[in-house]
Amino acid sequence: MTPDSQLAYDLKGTGPLLVAVHGITENRSFWDPVCLQQHFRVLRVDLRGHGDSPRISPFGIDESVEDIHHLIESLGEDLTGDQPPFIVGHSLGGVIATAYAARYPTRGVVNVDQSLRVGPLPAEIASAVRGEGFADFVRTVFASLHGELDPVLVADIERRRILDQDVFSGFWTPLLDWDADTLAAWSRRTTSLQPGVPYLSLHGTDPGGDYADWLADRIPAAVTEQTPKRTHYPHLAQPEWFVSRVHKFFSA
């Protein structure tokens, strides 16, 4: 992106810088109930193709990492001081947060309900994502993730979710188009954080019984935890608990 087409963002709170990255089809306002600004200076961004940010292709994880880094650089040392940021990401944002920490100095990462263990998706899913059944497919996928989330919150999320087929399929390109070896190599790069970077993987849905070991093999400092509420949106289900857990983790 050029300087005049940078990500839309807002800043709230005081303290160390924390970047909050939303999930696919969402925007920065989805963090509204989560008052991380109690403890941090929170930079909330709209990913490209989402919210108020420009709809400029290509849409992808690596491009989003660069967008966020360029935004932080453009805001200058008054924002960052002499310390790199913390970064918190939900769903797709959890992958972006991890990829950011693999590429740029980061004080710590919280990944909210996003498994990093991925493989190529079947051809029928690619057809659904890129075909006429896109909207129905995506709604079905997200409906399976609501879990114990309050129905009022479910309705609000679904009302505000924006289904853009080009944006969605762009971010899913690695899963839709890459072969297993290419995807595995990219996954290794994405999880190659600097030693000692604190990493918390919070799961409201089941990532698999051996996931903690899998993740620790790639990110030795990683802590994997199950959230109290079984839902893809644990930060919205219990925002006060979530803020407390993030603050405690980053203060350790």
C-alpha positions as a printed NumPy array, in Angstrom:
array([[  0.   ,   0.   ,   0.   ],
       [  1.072,   3.569,  -0.575],
       [  1.2  ,   6.047,   2.33 ],
       [ -2.115,   7.592,   1.268],
       [ -3.847,   4.213,   1.313],
       [ -2.691,   2.888,   4.69 ],
       [ -4.879,   0.845,   6.966],
       [ -7.727,   2.493,   8.826],
       [ -7.05 ,   2.47 ,  12.556],
       [ -7.787,   3.992,  15.923],
       [ -5.788,   4.457,  19.12 ],
       [ -7.153,   4.128,  22.634],
       [ -5.638,   4.042,  26.108],
       [ -2.191,   4.565,  27.561],
       [  0.711,   2.274,  28.341],
       [  2.741,  -0.089,  26.188],
       [  1.631,  -0.446,  22.587],
       [ -0.668,  -3.358,  21.777],
       [ -1.876,  -4.039,  18.236],
       [ -5.308,  -5.719,  17.973],
       [ -6.077,  -7.618,  14.753],
       [ -9.605,  -8.785,  13.968],
       [-10.75 , -11.914,  12.141],
       [-11.769, -12.385,   8.528],
       [-15.065, -10.696,   7.489],
       [-14.842,  -8.451,  10.585],
       [-13.337,  -5.037,  11.411],
       [-11.713,  -3.217,  14.296],
       [-15.058,  -2.375,  15.924],
       [-15.454,  -6.056,  16.804],
       [-12.973,  -5.335,  19.627],
       [-15.321,  -2.721,  21.17 ],
       [-16.426,  -4.863,  24.153],
       [-12.818,  -5.833,  24.916],
       [-11.326,  -2.976,  26.965],
       [ -7.632,  -3.711,  26.51 ],
       [ -7.076,   0.051,  26.756],
       [ -7.325,  -0.355,  30.534],
       [ -3.718,  -1.557,  30.458],
       [ -2.318,  -0.751,  27.012],
       [ -2.226,   1.842,  24.284],
       [ -4.294,  -0.118,  21.792],
       [ -3.825,   0.277,  18.056],
       [ -6.824,  -1.344,  16.379],
       [ -6.576,  -1.832,  12.632],
       [ -8.9  ,  -2.737,   9.786],
       [ -7.13 ,  -5.245,   7.553],
       [ -7.057,  -4.407,   3.85 ],
       [-10.409,  -5.202,   2.292],
       [-12.102,  -4.91 ,   5.697],
       [-13.87 ,  -2.08 ,   7.489],
       [-12.666,   1.353,   6.419],
       [ -9.353,   0.185,   4.947],
       [ -8.749,   0.272,   1.193],
       [ -9.909,  -2.669,  -0.875],
       [ -6.586,  -3.182,  -2.644],
       [ -5.472,  -6.615,  -3.773],
       [ -3.644,  -8.831,  -3.143],
       [ -5.429,  -9.811,   0.029],
       [ -3.221, -12.014,   2.141],
       [ -1.478, -12.715,   5.426],
       [  1.998, -11.618,   4.355],
       [  0.601,  -8.423,   2.842],
       [ -1.267,  -7.715,   6.085],
       [  1.921,  -8.098,   8.122],
       [  3.593,  -5.488,   5.946],
       [  0.551,  -3.198,   6.134],
       [  0.627,  -3.262,   9.936],
       [  4.37 ,  -2.734,  10.087],
       [  4.204,   0.219,   7.687],
       [  1.382,   1.737,   9.733],
       [  3.371,   1.456,  12.967],
       [  6.412,   2.989,  11.265],
       [  4.325,   5.844,   9.866],
       [  3.005,   6.699,  13.333],
       [  6.551,   7.164,  14.57 ],
       [  8.471,   6.78 ,  17.81 ],
       [  5.882,   8.694,  19.819],
       [  3.692,   5.617,  19.396],
       [  6.214,   2.86 ,  19.995],
       [  8.855,   4.498,  22.174],
       [ 11.879,   2.24 ,  22.432],
       [  9.854,  -0.993,  22.765],
       [  8.274,  -3.154,  20.049],
       [  4.537,  -3.821,  20.3  ],
       [  2.513,  -6.583,  21.829],
       [  0.111,  -8.066,  19.292],
       [ -3.217,  -9.824,  19.805],
       [ -5.12 , -11.456,  16.955],
       [ -8.389, -13.342,  16.707],
       [ -8.95 , -16.086,  14.12 ],
       [ -7.248, -14.929,  10.89 ],
       [ -5.785, -12.166,  13.042],
       [ -4.053, -14.827,  15.123],
       [ -2.174, -16.046,  12.061],
       [ -1.268, -12.472,  11.128],
       [ -0.097, -11.758,  14.687],
       [  2.119, -14.846,  14.587],
       [  3.497, -14.008,  11.155],
       [  4.22 , -10.453,  12.324],
       [  6.22 , -11.742,  15.295],
       [  8.179, -14.039,  12.981],
       [  9.217, -11.074,  10.854],
       [  9.492,  -8.07 ,  13.176],
       [ 10.446,  -7.444,  16.829],
       [  7.475,  -8.158,  19.083],
       [  7.119,  -8.145,  22.867],
       [  4.551, -10.919,  22.928],
       [  1.668, -12.544,  21.056],
       [ -1.801, -13.719,  22.003],
       [ -3.485, -15.88 ,  19.379],
       [ -7.227, -16.179,  19.977],
       [ -8.692, -19.467,  18.758],
       [ -6.663, -20.005,  15.605],
       [ -4.87 , -23.271,  15.003],
       [ -1.657, -22.873,  13.019],
       [ -1.652, -26.503,  11.94 ],
       [ -3.05 , -26.327,   8.416],
       [ -3.073, -28.315,   5.207],
       [ -4.441, -27.9  ,   1.687],
       [ -8.231, -27.897,   1.551],
       [-10.218, -30.293,  -0.662],
       [-11.201, -29.167,  -4.137],
       [-14.891, -29.079,  -3.2  ],
       [-14.186, -26.432,  -0.553],
       [-12.237, -24.358,  -3.074],
       [-15.23 , -24.601,  -5.4  ],
       [-17.558, -23.461,  -2.622],
       [-15.358, -20.502,  -1.682],
       [-14.981, -19.343,  -5.283],
       [-18.384, -20.372,  -6.599],
       [-21.976, -19.216,  -6.37 ],
       [-22.464, -20.933,  -3.007],
       [-19.836, -18.759,  -1.3  ],
       [-22.128, -16.895,   1.12 ],
       [-23.985, -20.01 ,   2.242],
       [-20.711, -21.888,   2.726],
       [-19.146, -19.16 ,   4.86 ],
       [-22.264, -18.705,   6.991],
       [-22.337, -22.451,   7.63 ],
       [-18.669, -22.468,   8.648],
       [-19.107, -19.616,  11.104],
       [-22.354, -21.054,  12.497],
       [-20.406, -24.172,  13.5  ],
       [-18.045, -22.028,  15.594],
       [-20.528, -20.098,  17.739],
       [-20.54 , -22.735,  20.481],
       [-21.57 , -21.299,  23.857],
       [-21.707, -17.702,  22.654],
       [-24.808, -15.818,  23.764],
       [-27.407, -15.768,  20.946],
       [-27.611, -11.975,  21.2  ],
       [-23.873, -11.741,  20.479],
       [-24.226, -14.26 ,  17.655],
       [-26.906, -12.16 ,  16.025],
       [-24.83 ,  -8.995,  16.374],
       [-21.725, -10.625,  14.867],
       [-23.632, -12.056,  11.928],
       [-25.413,  -8.765,  11.302],
       [-22.143,  -6.862,  11.069],
       [-20.072,  -9.476,   9.234],
       [-19.187,  -8.485,   5.641],
       [-18.907, -11.331,   3.134],
       [-16.661, -10.242,   0.269],
       [-15.781, -13.199,  -1.922],
       [-12.615, -11.716,  -3.437],
       [-11.238, -10.671,  -0.055],
       [-12.128, -13.964,   1.598],
       [-10.681, -16.142,  -1.145],
       [ -7.559, -13.984,  -1.251],
       [ -6.787, -14.584,   2.408],
       [ -7.54 , -18.288,   1.97 ],
       [ -5.244, -18.636,  -1.073],
       [ -2.588, -20.69 ,   0.785],
       [ -5.214, -23.249,   1.792],
       [ -6.954, -23.279,  -1.575],
       [ -4.077, -23.192,  -4.059],
       [ -0.792, -24.248,  -2.496],
       [  0.453, -27.822,  -2.392],
       [  1.305, -29.487,   0.899],
       [  5.047, -28.846,   0.712],
       [  4.668, -25.155,  -0.137],
       [  2.121, -24.669,   2.635],
       [  4.301, -26.527,   5.159],
       [  7.325, -24.369,   4.3  ],
       [  5.261, -21.202,   4.684],
       [  3.899, -22.474,   8.006],
       [  7.435, -23.062,   9.272],
       [  8.445, -19.506,   8.348],
       [  5.308, -18.091,   9.945],
       [  5.996, -19.854,  13.247],
       [  9.726, -19.08 ,  13.375],
       [  9.588, -16.519,  16.166],
       [ 12.646, -15.164,  17.883],
       [ 13.545, -17.275,  20.953],
       [ 11.84 , -16.171,  24.13 ],
       [  8.976, -14.172,  22.615],
       [  6.003, -14.851,  24.934],
       [  3.238, -16.63 ,  23.023],
       [ -0.224, -17.503,  24.35 ],
       [ -2.555, -19.65 ,  22.25 ],
       [ -6.091, -19.386,  23.653],
       [ -8.621, -21.872,  22.316],
       [-12.377, -21.784,  22.687],
       [-12.733, -24.578,  20.135],
       [-10.793, -27.828,  20.141],
       [ -7.477, -27.622,  18.232],
       [ -6.762, -31.332,  18.797],
       [ -5.363, -33.26 ,  21.726],
       [ -1.767, -33.082,  20.553],
       [ -1.877, -29.46 ,  19.404],
       [  0.003, -28.055,  22.408],
       [  2.923, -30.369,  21.681],
       [  2.777, -29.576,  17.962],
       [  2.855, -25.845,  18.656],
       [  5.644, -26.098,  21.245],
       [  7.759, -27.931,  18.671],
       [  7.543, -24.838,  16.477],
       [  7.31 , -22.099,  19.12 ],
       [  9.077, -23.439,  22.235],
       [  7.838, -20.54 ,  24.387],
       [  4.195, -21.165,  23.467],
       [  1.585, -21.647,  26.181],
       [ -1.633, -23.333,  25.023],
       [ -4.801, -22.914,  27.08 ],
       [ -8.495, -23.75 ,  26.833],
       [-10.771, -20.785,  27.509],
       [-13.648, -21.033,  30.012],
       [-16.284, -20.639,  27.281],
       [-16.355, -23.06 ,  24.348],
       [-16.664, -20.71 ,  21.402],
       [-14.595, -19.239,  18.6  ],
       [-15.164, -15.853,  20.272],
       [-13.908, -16.269,  23.858],
       [-12.829, -12.616,  23.947],
       [-16.429, -11.546,  23.29 ],
       [-18.035, -14.211,  25.468],
       [-16.063, -13.066,  28.537],
       [-14.333,  -9.772,  27.742],
       [-13.33 ,  -8.951,  31.336],
       [-11.773, -12.382,  31.785],
       [ -9.981, -12.006,  28.454],
       [ -8.519,  -8.588,  29.284],
       [ -7.318,  -9.883,  32.655],
       [ -5.696, -12.939,  31.073],
       [ -3.904, -10.907,  28.402],
       [ -2.674,  -8.368,  30.944],
       [ -1.429, -11.067,  33.279],
       [  0.338, -12.921,  30.466],
       [  2.073,  -9.848,  29.105],
       [  3.052,  -8.729,  32.611],
       [  4.712, -12.019,  33.551]])
